[in-house]
Amino acid sequence: MKGTGVNTNMRILIVTDAWRPQVNGVVMTLERLAQSLEHMGVGTVFLTPEGFRTVALPGYTEIRMALTTPAQVAQRMDAANADRIHIATEGPLGLLARRICIARGLPFTTSYHTRFPEFLRARLPVPQEWTYRWLRRFHNAGNAMMVATPSLAAELGERGFTNIRLWSRGVDTAQFNPARRTDPGLGGPVFLYVGRVAVEKNLPAFLDLDLPGTKVVVGDGPALPDLKARYPQAVFMGLKRGDELAAIYASADVFVFPSRTDTFGNVIIEALASGTPVAAYPVTGPLDILAEGGGVLDEDLRAAALAALRIPRGEAHRRAGGYDWNESARQFLAHVTTAIPQHSHTWSAA
């Protein structure tokens, strides 16, 4: 590994099982991170499922898991010639990269993006503590584990995770802003959800609500056909991106976030930046983002949604002002450089 400090020659290897064509918060966060680091003169190299044989994750055809060997992963890691190693996910590539780092005595950092214990428990009768035990072992082997919010840091600390660092997120306010608001041509008020359409997102908790106006769902996922059949009164728009998505956010009256298991909720700050107040449960993610306004938290999601209608759109927009992708990248860079000391030994196969 090259022996450089924090300078414009630094290269960071990021290992991630989540990658294009997936559309989710992990992929978006890593892409924006790389863009911001590049502006700081720091290079990133991604080790992803691209270039490997892959198999679809059961129930998620868009999620492809790499089928590979330690030797193949080690070869990719060698070719990266990186100064720091960050393992972003706990999938096949993350597991192999962790194994290689430990075998070679190479330090690394990790990040906790997904609540796998809850994700798995929603599909299979696997006790959550079994999965948390495995995740503790995975992450505690690293020099630091990055999480998006203080409440998640506190929760994981109580579960025995160590070396926890806060790494917040950002929002593109040029893309997502109130100026994109138009008349959506739907009966108002418009209550909006944006995100993956899957069981762990708890969408029936939103779609079952007795609310005036129109419920709109934007996104794709394995639960979409079933939900469209069960809730014909809702408007399902499918996957949207770019300016079209930004206009949908800004044109809604309330953004409803029914998930209880997300670790952050990038869509929340995209809605806020668009001037749309948020209704959510008082759980990790919403608790941290909405603590100072911009939305309503309540175990009664209907009450939260109706109360959010009364929040001024300017208040919601101002609440997004504290989230900046460049600041997010600076936090990440500080963690990988302070958690991992400089090394003068050669980055090569053991």
C-alpha positions in Angstrom: 0.0 0.0 0.0 1.4 3.4 -0.9 2.5 5.4 2.0 0.8 8.8 1.6 -0.9 11.1 4.0 -4.0 13.2 3.4 -3.1 14.7 0.1 -4.3 15.0 -3.5 -2.5 11.7 -4.4 -4.7 9.6 -2.1 -6.7 6.7 -3.5 -9.4 5.0 -1.6 -10.7 1.5 -2.5 -14.4 1.2 -1.8 -15.7 -2.4 -1.8 -19.5 -2.6 -2.3 -21.9 -5.4 -3.3 -24.6 -2.7 -3.9 -24.0 -1.1 -7.3 -25.7 -0.1 -10.6 -28.3 -0.9 -11.9 -29.6 -0.9 -8.3 -31.5 2.3 -7.4 -31.1 2.8 -3.6 -29.6 5.0 -1.0 -26.4 3.0 -0.7 -25.6 3.3 -4.4 -26.5 7.0 -4.6 -24.5 7.8 -1.5 -21.4 6.1 -2.8 -21.7 7.8 -6.2 -22.0 11.2 -4.6 -19.2 10.5 -2.2 -16.9 9.7 -5.2 -17.9 12.9 -7.0 -17.2 15.0 -3.9 -13.9 13.3 -3.1 -12.8 13.8 -6.7 -13.3 17.6 -6.3 -11.1 17.4 -3.2 -8.4 15.7 -5.2 -8.9 12.3 -3.7 -9.4 9.4 -6.0 -11.8 6.5 -5.5 -11.6 3.0 -7.0 -14.7 0.8 -6.7 -14.7 -3.0 -6.3 -18.2 -4.0 -7.3 -20.0 -7.0 -8.8 -19.2 -5.6 -12.3 -16.9 -7.9 -14.1 -17.8 -11.0 -12.0 -20.4 -13.7 -12.6 -23.5 -12.8 -10.7 -26.7 -14.3 -9.4 -29.9 -12.4 -8.6 -30.8 -12.1 -5.0 -34.0 -14.1 -4.4 -37.0 -11.7 -4.7 -34.8 -8.9 -6.0 -33.9 -9.5 -9.7 -32.2 -6.1 -9.9 -29.8 -7.0 -7.1 -26.9 -9.1 -8.4 -24.5 -10.8 -6.0 -21.0 -11.6 -7.2 -19.9 -15.2 -7.6 -16.1 -15.1 -7.2 -13.1 -16.3 -5.3 -10.7 -14.8 -2.8 -7.9 -14.9 -5.4 -10.0 -12.9 -7.9 -11.0 -10.3 -5.3 -7.4 -10.1 -4.1 -6.3 -9.5 -7.7 -8.7 -6.6 -8.0 -7.6 -5.2 -4.7 -4.0 -5.4 -5.7 -4.7 -3.6 -9.0 -6.4 -0.7 -7.1 -3.1 0.2 -5.4 -5.0 2.1 -2.8 -4.0 4.0 0.3 -7.1 3.2 2.3 -9.7 0.4 2.1 -13.4 1.0 3.0 -15.8 -2.0 3.0 -19.3 -0.6 2.4 -21.4 -3.7 2.5 -21.6 -7.1 4.2 -22.3 -9.1 1.0 -20.0 -11.6 -0.8 -17.5 -9.0 -1.9 -17.4 -7.3 1.5 -16.9 -10.6 3.2 -14.0 -11.6 0.9 -12.3 -8.2 1.1 -12.6 -8.3 4.9 -11.0 -11.8 4.9 -8.2 -10.7 2.7 -7.5 -7.6 4.8 -7.4 -9.6 8.0 -5.1 -12.3 6.5 -2.7 -9.6 5.2 -2.8 -7.5 8.4 -4.3 -4.5 6.4 -6.5 -2.1 8.3 -9.9 -1.1 6.9 -13.0 0.8 7.7 -16.7 -0.2 7.2 -20.1 1.4 7.1 -23.5 0.2 8.3 -26.1 1.1 5.6 -28.8 -1.6 6.0 -30.6 -3.2 8.9 -30.0 -6.7 7.7 -31.4 -8.3 10.9 -34.8 -6.6 10.3 -34.5 -7.1 6.5 -34.0 -10.8 6.9 -36.6 -11.2 9.7 -39.2 -9.7 7.4 -38.7 -12.6 5.0 -37.5 -15.6 7.1 -37.9 -16.8 10.7 -34.3 -15.9 11.6 -33.8 -14.4 15.1 -32.5 -10.9 14.8 -29.9 -11.4 17.5 -28.2 -14.1 15.4 -27.8 -11.7 12.6 -26.6 -8.9 14.9 -24.0 -11.2 16.4 -22.6 -11.9 12.9 -22.7 -8.2 12.0 -20.8 -7.3 15.2 -18.1 -9.7 14.2 -17.9 -8.3 10.7 -17.7 -4.7 11.6 -15.7 -4.8 14.9 -12.8 -6.3 12.9 -12.3 -3.0 11.2 -10.7 0.2 12.5 -14.0 2.2 12.4 -17.6 1.7 11.5 -19.5 4.6 10.0 -23.2 5.2 10.6 -25.4 8.0 9.4 -27.2 9.2 12.6 -26.5 9.6 16.3 -29.5 7.5 17.2 -28.2 4.5 15.2 -24.8 5.0 16.7 -26.3 4.8 20.2 -28.4 1.8 19.3 -25.5 -0.2 17.8 -23.2 0.8 20.7 -25.7 -0.8 23.1 -25.6 -3.9 20.9 -21.8 -4.2 21.3 -20.6 -2.6 18.1 -17.3 -0.6 18.6 -15.3 2.2 17.0 -18.5 3.9 15.7 -18.1 7.2 13.7 -20.8 9.5 12.4 -20.9 10.0 8.7 -23.9 12.1 7.6 -25.5 12.5 4.1 -26.2 15.3 1.7 -28.8 16.5 -0.8 -28.5 18.2 -4.1 -30.5 21.4 -3.6 -30.0 22.4 -7.3 -31.9 19.2 -8.2 -34.4 19.1 -5.4 -36.0 22.5 -4.6 -39.4 24.1 -4.2 -39.2 25.9 -7.5 -40.0 22.7 -9.3 -43.5 22.6 -7.8 -46.3 22.2 -10.4 -49.9 21.1 -10.4 -49.8 17.3 -10.5 -53.4 17.1 -11.8 -54.4 14.9 -8.9 -57.0 15.4 -6.2 -55.4 17.1 -3.3 -53.9 17.0 -0.9 -51.2 14.7 -2.4 -49.4 12.3 0.1 -46.3 10.9 -1.5 -43.9 8.0 -0.9 -40.7 7.5 -2.8 -38.4 4.5 -2.5 -38.1 0.8 -2.9 -41.4 -1.0 -3.0 -40.6 -4.0 -0.8 -41.9 -5.6 2.4 -39.3 -3.9 4.7 -40.5 -0.5 3.7 -43.8 -1.0 5.5 -45.9 0.5 2.7 -49.3 -0.8 3.8 -48.9 1.4 6.9 -49.2 4.3 4.5 -51.6 2.9 2.0 -54.1 1.8 4.7 -54.4 5.3 6.1 -57.7 7.1 5.9 -56.5 10.3 4.3 -58.1 12.9 2.1 -56.9 13.5 -1.4 -54.5 11.1 -3.2 -51.8 8.7 -2.2 -48.9 8.5 -4.7 -46.1 5.8 -4.7 -42.9 6.3 -6.7 -40.5 3.4 -7.0 -40.1 -0.2 -8.0 -39.6 -3.4 -6.2 -40.8 -7.0 -5.6 -44.0 -5.9 -3.7 -45.2 -3.6 -6.5 -47.6 -6.0 -8.3 -49.3 -7.1 -5.0 -49.7 -3.5 -3.7 -51.1 -2.2 -7.0 -53.7 -5.0 -6.9 -54.5 -4.4 -3.2 -54.7 -0.6 -3.4 -56.3 0.4 -6.7 -57.2 3.9 -5.4 -53.5 4.8 -5.0 -51.4 6.1 -7.9 -48.3 4.0 -8.6 -45.9 5.9 -10.9 -43.1 3.4 -11.1 -39.4 4.4 -11.0 -38.6 8.1 -11.7 -35.4 9.9 -11.9 -33.9 13.4 -12.4 -36.0 16.4 -13.0 -39.2 14.3 -13.2 -38.6 12.9 -9.8 -37.7 16.4 -8.4 -41.0 17.8 -9.7 -43.0 15.0 -8.1 -41.3 15.7 -4.7 -42.0 19.4 -4.9 -45.6 19.0 -6.1 -46.7 16.8 -3.2 -48.2 18.3 -0.1 -46.8 15.8 2.4 -44.1 13.1 2.1 -45.0 10.0 4.1 -42.1 7.8 5.3 -43.6 4.6 6.8 -40.4 2.6 7.2 -39.3 1.6 10.7 -36.1 -0.1 9.6 -34.1 2.4 7.4 -30.8 3.6 8.8 -31.2 7.1 7.5 -33.7 7.9 4.7 -32.1 10.0 1.9 -35.6 10.4 0.5 -36.6 12.4 3.6 -34.0 15.1 2.9 -34.8 15.1 -0.8 -38.5 15.8 0.1 -37.5 18.5 2.6 -35.2 20.2 0.1 -38.2 20.2 -2.3 -40.2 22.1 0.3 -42.4 19.1 1.2 -43.0 18.4 4.9 -42.6 14.9 6.2 -44.7 12.5 8.2 -42.9 9.5 9.8 -42.7 7.2 12.8 -40.4 8.4 15.7 -37.6 5.9 14.7 -33.9 6.1 13.7 -33.5 8.3 10.6 -36.7 10.5 11.0 -35.9 11.1 14.6 -32.5 12.5 13.7 -33.5 14.4 10.6 -36.7 16.0 11.8 -35.7 16.7 15.4 -35.5 20.4 14.7 -38.6 20.7 12.4 -39.7 20.1 8.9 -42.0 17.3 9.7 -44.1 15.5 12.3 -43.2 12.3 14.1 -46.0 10.2 15.6 -46.8 6.5 16.3 -50.1 7.4 14.7 -48.9 7.9 11.1 -52.3 9.3 10.0 -52.1 12.0 12.7 -48.6 12.8 11.6 -49.6 13.1 7.9 -52.5 15.4 8.7 -50.4 17.5 11.0 -47.7 17.8 8.4 -50.1 19.6 6.1 -49.9 22.6 8.4 -46.1 22.9 8.3 -45.0 25.8 6.1 -43.1 24.6 3.1 -40.4 27.1 3.7 -39.7 25.5 7.1 -39.3 22.1 5.4 -36.9 23.6 2.9 -34.8 25.3 5.5 -34.4 22.0 7.4 -32.6 20.4 4.5 -30.0 23.2 4.5 -27.7 21.3 7.0 -27.2 18.4 4.6 -24.3 18.9 2.1 -22.5 16.2 0.0 -19.2 18.0 0.3 -19.4 18.0 4.1 -20.4 14.4 4.0 -17.3 13.6 2.0 -15.1 15.6 4.4 -16.5 13.5 7.3 -15.8 10.2 5.4 -12.3 11.3 4.5 -11.5 12.3 8.1 -12.6 8.9 9.4 -10.6 6.8 6.9 -7.5 8.9 7.4 -7.6 9.0 11.2 -8.8 5.5 11.7 -6.2 4.0 9.4 -2.6 5.2 9.9 -0.2 5.6 7.1 1.5 2.5 5.9 4.8 2.2 4.1 4.6 -1.5 3.2 3.9 -2.6 -0.3 0.4 -3.3 -1.4 0.8 -6.8 -2.7 -0.5 -10.3 -2.3 0.5 -12.1 0.8 
